[in-house]
Each structure stands twice: as structure tokens, then as C-alpha cells.
Amino acid sequence: MLSPYDIQAALIALLKADPLLVAALPVADAIKEAEWRGTDFDYPAVRVDITGGSPQGNGACAEQWIGLAGSIIVLSKVDSSAECLTLLGLVQNALQRERLTGAGMTGLEMKIDSVAYPFRELNLWRGEILFYTTAIEI
């Protein structure tokens, strides 16, 4: 069975492979898992959160197909919401109709469920894209 770590790593790699998204960030390493607790917090930032997953189907291959739901969180510290909104669009373009790939995995097309447009949260702008897909162990 695919591990949540492998799935999250494949999603981060998919985002880091998008040249327009990476160019809009201070460094490609600004794309990390949502639970990252380091000491360097550069903004703007993109955080990947896998919020749920469950085996799909039945029979012998049920454990090889995993339905996934998650979110991509975009954070910005500038005064205007424009940077956050631009990054949301870049993330949406990077995900829509793409497939997760990684060691021992492939996937069905990513689908955008909804986009939460930027809102103020403490001293930064926060936007979020909810998505779903199916990862398949190969």
C-alpha cells in the first residue's frame, strides 16, 4: 500500500516541477508539507496537506487504488492579496488535469474541488485549493 509520505512527496514534486510557480516563489523550497516546523519561514509559501485517503474499489486490487483529498495552502505577507491570488492561480494551473507520479505510483487526473480566495489571517494572506484524485500503486 502507498504511504501518505510517498503520496505527499509526489504532490510536492509535481508542484516543484512547474516553472511558472517556482519562478513566483523566493526559492523552490518554499513548497513544503503543511506540517513543516522548521526555523526558516520564507513568504510567499505553498503548503501541501493530504486531508484524507481511503482504498477504492473492492477485490484484490482495492488496496492498490487510494482515493485522496487534500489542500494546497498559499501564504503571503505583502499588504495586498494580489500575490496570494496570483499564486493560487499558478497552483491551480499546476494541478488541474495533471497526474501524480512517483516511485511505484501513478494516478488519475487531479480535480480541483474548490478555491478559497485570499483572506487575512493574522499578519498574512491565506488562500486554499481543495483537490481530489486517485493514486494507484504499480
Backbone bond lengths (Angstrom), bond angles and torsions (degrees), N, CA, C in turn:
res aa  C-N    CA-C-N  psi(-1)  N-CA   C-N-CA  omega(-1)  CA-C   N-CA-C  phi
1 M - - - 1.455 - - 1.531 108.99 -
2 L 1.300 116.21 143.30 1.464 121.50 178.92 1.521 110.32 -68.98
3 S 1.319 116.12 140.73 1.461 119.49 178.48 1.529 109.61 -88.21
4 P 1.322 117.39 150.48 1.468 120.04 175.26 1.524 112.00 -57.45
5 Y 1.332 117.17 -34.22 1.463 120.75 178.40 1.526 110.73 -61.57
6 D 1.335 117.33 -46.40 1.465 121.06 -179.42 1.526 111.47 -63.06
7 I 1.317 115.85 -39.21 1.467 120.19 179.67 1.530 109.88 -66.46
8 Q 1.325 116.81 -45.33 1.470 120.86 178.98 1.526 110.71 -63.16
9 A 1.329 117.56 -40.84 1.466 121.48 178.90 1.529 110.77 -62.86
10 A 1.336 117.49 -39.44 1.465 120.77 178.36 1.524 110.82 -65.84
11 L 1.321 117.19 -37.71 1.459 120.96 178.88 1.531 111.17 -68.54
12 I 1.317 117.47 -41.99 1.465 121.13 176.76 1.527 109.87 -62.85
13 A 1.332 117.18 -42.33 1.471 121.02 178.58 1.525 111.24 -62.65
14 L 1.326 117.22 -38.50 1.465 121.25 177.63 1.525 110.46 -60.83
15 L 1.316 117.24 -45.11 1.466 120.74 179.38 1.528 111.58 -67.71
16 K 1.319 117.53 -41.42 1.467 121.09 -179.79 1.523 112.25 -67.80
17 A 1.326 117.30 -18.44 1.468 121.22 179.07 1.522 112.31 -81.97
18 D 1.325 117.97 -7.41 1.458 121.16 -179.41 1.527 109.41 -88.23
19 P 1.332 118.37 110.99 1.471 120.19 -174.24 1.527 114.02 -65.22
20 L 1.325 118.67 -34.04 1.472 120.13 -179.97 1.526 111.17 -68.44
21 L 1.326 116.70 -40.70 1.463 120.45 178.21 1.523 110.64 -65.58
22 V 1.309 116.86 -47.54 1.468 120.97 -179.11 1.532 110.68 -61.81
23 A 1.323 117.33 -39.04 1.468 120.86 -179.93 1.531 112.16 -65.36
24 A 1.324 117.38 -24.93 1.465 121.10 -178.78 1.528 112.80 -85.00
25 L 1.324 116.78 -4.48 1.466 121.63 -178.27 1.526 110.19 -108.76
26 P 1.335 118.08 157.09 1.460 119.68 -179.87 1.530 111.92 -62.68
27 V 1.328 117.15 -36.67 1.473 123.73 176.38 1.528 107.54 -150.80
28 A 1.327 116.64 154.30 1.470 120.46 178.37 1.524 110.74 -61.24
29 D 1.329 116.19 -26.80 1.466 120.56 -179.65 1.531 112.47 -70.99
30 A 1.321 118.01 -1.44 1.465 121.23 175.55 1.528 110.73 -73.04
31 I 1.330 117.26 -8.32 1.469 122.49 175.23 1.520 106.27 -97.46
32 K 1.335 116.23 112.05 1.473 122.23 -175.59 1.519 110.01 -142.15
33 E 1.330 114.65 173.75 1.456 119.97 174.73 1.533 109.45 -69.43
34 A 1.319 116.28 151.37 1.469 121.02 -176.78 1.518 111.93 -63.13
35 E 1.316 117.65 -29.31 1.462 121.31 -176.04 1.523 113.27 -87.22
36 W 1.323 118.30 6.04 1.463 121.58 -177.33 1.521 109.95 -59.63
37 R 1.322 116.13 131.21 1.464 121.13 -177.70 1.521 111.33 -127.53
38 G 1.306 116.75 52.38 1.459 120.74 -179.96 1.517 111.99 -80.92
39 T 1.317 115.38 -168.02 1.459 120.37 179.19 1.521 112.15 -104.57
40 D 1.328 117.76 -16.05 1.467 122.34 178.31 1.522 109.93 -101.39
41 F 1.302 116.87 117.09 1.451 121.06 177.38 1.521 108.29 -120.48
42 D 1.321 116.36 96.35 1.458 122.08 178.07 1.522 108.91 -93.55
43 Y 1.312 115.97 141.11 1.463 121.48 177.09 1.506 108.85 -122.27
44 P 1.292 118.93 145.94 1.462 127.01 3.46 1.526 110.92 -71.03
45 A 1.340 115.16 161.64 1.455 121.09 -177.43 1.523 110.25 -141.77
46 V 1.316 115.09 155.03 1.463 122.57 176.44 1.521 106.76 -125.04
47 R 1.326 117.09 129.42 1.464 122.38 -178.84 1.530 109.67 -123.17
48 V 1.332 115.03 135.74 1.463 122.73 -177.17 1.522 108.73 -104.42
49 D 1.331 116.57 129.32 1.461 121.70 -178.65 1.529 109.28 -132.48
50 I 1.322 116.68 116.73 1.462 121.35 172.92 1.523 105.70 -88.17
51 T 1.328 117.06 115.25 1.462 120.47 -173.55 1.521 113.80 -97.38
52 G 1.324 117.81 -15.56 1.458 119.45 179.48 1.504 111.55 -171.21
53 G 1.311 114.93 158.21 1.448 120.64 177.38 1.509 109.83 -165.71
54 S 1.322 116.41 145.08 1.454 120.33 178.79 1.518 109.86 -154.30
55 P 1.341 116.79 149.52 1.460 119.63 177.46 1.528 110.57 -58.53
56 Q 1.318 115.52 144.14 1.467 121.43 -179.89 1.524 109.12 -112.09
57 G 1.297 115.67 145.03 1.457 120.11 176.67 1.510 112.10 81.60
58 N 1.329 114.91 -166.09 1.452 120.27 179.06 1.525 108.56 -145.02
59 G 1.288 116.78 174.62 1.451 120.17 179.84 1.510 112.14 84.49
60 A 1.321 114.58 -160.36 1.465 121.41 -172.17 1.522 113.75 -65.10
61 C 1.326 118.16 -29.91 1.468 119.09 -175.41 1.531 113.10 -97.13
62 A 1.328 118.65 5.61 1.466 120.97 -176.39 1.519 112.54 -57.48
63 E 1.334 117.20 -37.61 1.465 119.52 -178.55 1.518 112.58 -75.96
64 Q 1.330 118.45 -13.21 1.456 121.18 -179.30 1.528 112.21 -87.84
65 W 1.308 118.59 -17.36 1.465 123.42 179.45 1.524 108.02 -109.10
66 I 1.336 116.56 120.84 1.465 120.94 -177.60 1.521 109.17 -123.22
67 G 1.315 116.52 118.13 1.461 121.59 173.85 1.511 108.84 -77.22
68 L 1.326 116.55 130.89 1.460 121.65 -175.14 1.516 111.49 -122.86
69 A 1.297 115.14 143.98 1.461 121.60 169.52 1.518 107.09 -128.97
70 G 1.305 116.27 146.70 1.448 119.12 179.57 1.507 111.92 -165.59
71 S 1.308 114.36 -176.30 1.456 119.98 177.99 1.512 109.79 -142.42
72 I 1.308 114.47 151.91 1.453 122.50 172.63 1.523 105.53 -114.91
73 I 1.317 116.20 121.09 1.457 122.44 -177.02 1.528 108.42 -103.26
74 V 1.312 116.28 131.45 1.462 122.28 178.60 1.525 107.99 -113.51
75 L 1.328 115.85 129.65 1.467 121.97 -177.71 1.528 110.05 -123.93
76 S 1.328 116.21 137.85 1.462 121.46 179.99 1.527 108.87 -143.57
77 K 1.336 116.21 144.78 1.471 120.92 -179.24 1.519 113.97 -108.66
78 V 1.319 118.92 2.16 1.464 119.19 -179.54 1.537 109.51 -73.11
79 D 1.332 116.43 165.78 1.462 120.43 -175.37 1.524 113.80 -66.92
80 S 1.322 116.64 -33.29 1.461 121.60 -177.27 1.529 110.57 -96.14
81 S 1.312 116.64 154.35 1.465 121.64 176.08 1.524 112.17 -79.35
82 A 1.329 118.03 -4.79 1.467 121.73 -173.60 1.531 112.45 -59.22
83 E 1.326 117.93 -43.01 1.468 120.02 -179.55 1.528 110.76 -62.18
84 C 1.315 116.80 -44.62 1.463 121.54 179.18 1.530 110.52 -62.59
85 L 1.302 116.88 -42.73 1.458 121.68 179.84 1.530 110.98 -65.09
86 T 1.321 117.48 -41.28 1.463 121.38 177.21 1.526 110.70 -61.80
87 L 1.323 116.44 -45.10 1.464 120.38 179.47 1.524 111.54 -64.70
88 L 1.329 117.39 -37.57 1.469 119.66 175.97 1.525 110.78 -58.34
89 G 1.328 116.55 -43.68 1.461 120.62 178.24 1.518 112.15 -63.21
90 L 1.326 117.23 -40.74 1.464 120.99 178.51 1.529 111.61 -65.75
91 V 1.332 116.77 -40.64 1.463 120.40 177.47 1.526 109.89 -64.97
92 Q 1.323 116.44 -43.85 1.465 119.99 179.23 1.527 110.66 -58.98
93 N 1.326 117.10 -44.59 1.465 120.64 178.34 1.527 111.58 -64.70
94 A 1.331 117.29 -35.51 1.463 121.03 -179.55 1.530 111.90 -69.32
95 L 1.321 117.31 -28.98 1.467 121.41 -176.70 1.525 114.00 -92.34
96 Q 1.311 116.42 -44.63 1.472 120.70 -169.67 1.518 111.98 -54.47
97 R 1.305 115.52 124.61 1.468 125.35 177.32 1.527 114.56 67.33
98 E 1.327 117.94 9.16 1.463 121.05 175.04 1.525 109.38 -87.32
99 R 1.308 115.46 165.65 1.466 121.59 -179.77 1.523 109.49 -122.02
100 L 1.330 115.89 140.14 1.452 120.30 173.59 1.523 109.09 -69.52
101 T 1.298 117.05 134.83 1.459 121.60 173.09 1.517 107.70 -137.60
102 G 1.293 115.41 149.60 1.450 120.34 178.82 1.503 109.44 -177.34
103 A 1.315 116.07 -174.17 1.461 120.62 179.95 1.530 109.32 -61.36
104 G 1.319 115.83 114.99 1.455 120.78 177.07 1.512 115.23 73.26
105 M 1.337 117.80 18.75 1.458 119.74 -176.35 1.517 111.69 -144.90
106 T 1.305 114.44 148.96 1.459 122.85 167.43 1.526 105.68 -137.78
107 G 1.304 117.47 -178.45 1.462 117.87 -178.69 1.506 112.71 -158.02
108 L 1.314 114.98 166.13 1.449 121.53 172.28 1.523 108.53 -81.41
109 E 1.323 116.63 171.24 1.471 119.72 -179.01 1.523 111.46 -59.84
110 M 1.327 114.71 140.71 1.461 120.88 173.99 1.524 108.08 -71.69
111 K 1.308 116.74 141.60 1.460 122.26 176.83 1.522 108.74 -124.37
112 I 1.322 115.54 133.38 1.468 121.03 176.09 1.524 107.57 -83.91
113 D 1.321 115.80 123.76 1.457 120.87 179.04 1.523 110.47 -85.74
114 S 1.338 116.45 -47.27 1.464 120.00 178.86 1.526 109.74 -164.54
115 V 1.325 114.27 163.42 1.464 121.43 178.04 1.531 107.54 -126.00
116 A 1.323 116.41 123.11 1.468 121.49 174.13 1.521 106.46 -94.76
117 Y 1.312 116.26 110.34 1.456 120.51 -176.52 1.518 111.15 -66.87
118 P 1.316 117.77 159.76 1.465 121.65 -171.57 1.532 113.77 -55.10
119 F 1.328 113.65 138.63 1.461 121.05 172.51 1.524 107.57 -139.12
120 R 1.334 115.82 156.35 1.465 120.94 -179.00 1.522 108.86 -75.97
121 E 1.327 114.61 132.05 1.459 121.36 174.51 1.522 106.46 -134.73
122 L 1.312 116.97 107.54 1.457 122.84 -173.68 1.529 109.96 55.73
123 N 1.322 118.47 -115.21 1.470 119.97 -175.68 1.529 112.17 -107.24
124 L 1.335 117.88 24.31 1.459 119.26 179.84 1.525 111.51 -146.64
125 W 1.331 114.20 165.97 1.457 121.43 174.98 1.519 107.68 -93.81
126 R 1.335 116.03 139.93 1.465 121.39 -178.59 1.527 108.74 -133.01
127 G 1.314 115.82 128.02 1.457 122.57 173.77 1.514 108.41 -128.25
128 E 1.327 116.76 161.41 1.463 118.67 -174.98 1.520 110.63 -149.28
129 I 1.325 114.85 140.46 1.462 122.14 175.29 1.518 107.49 -116.37
130 L 1.325 116.42 125.11 1.461 121.31 175.19 1.523 108.25 -96.58
131 F 1.328 117.36 136.63 1.463 121.46 -177.49 1.519 109.72 -138.38
132 Y 1.320 114.64 166.84 1.461 120.73 171.20 1.518 109.00 -147.09
133 T 1.314 115.52 155.11 1.453 122.85 178.77 1.514 108.95 -164.19
134 T 1.315 116.10 -179.28 1.458 122.31 173.95 1.514 108.19 -126.46
135 A 1.323 116.56 126.75 1.468 122.73 174.55 1.513 107.77 -97.74
136 I 1.329 115.38 140.38 1.464 120.34 -177.46 1.519 108.83 -125.05
137 E 1.303 115.89 123.35 1.466 121.28 176.64 1.533 108.55 -74.70
138 I 1.345 116.00 130.98 1.477 118.92 -179.67 1.524 110.33 -118.07
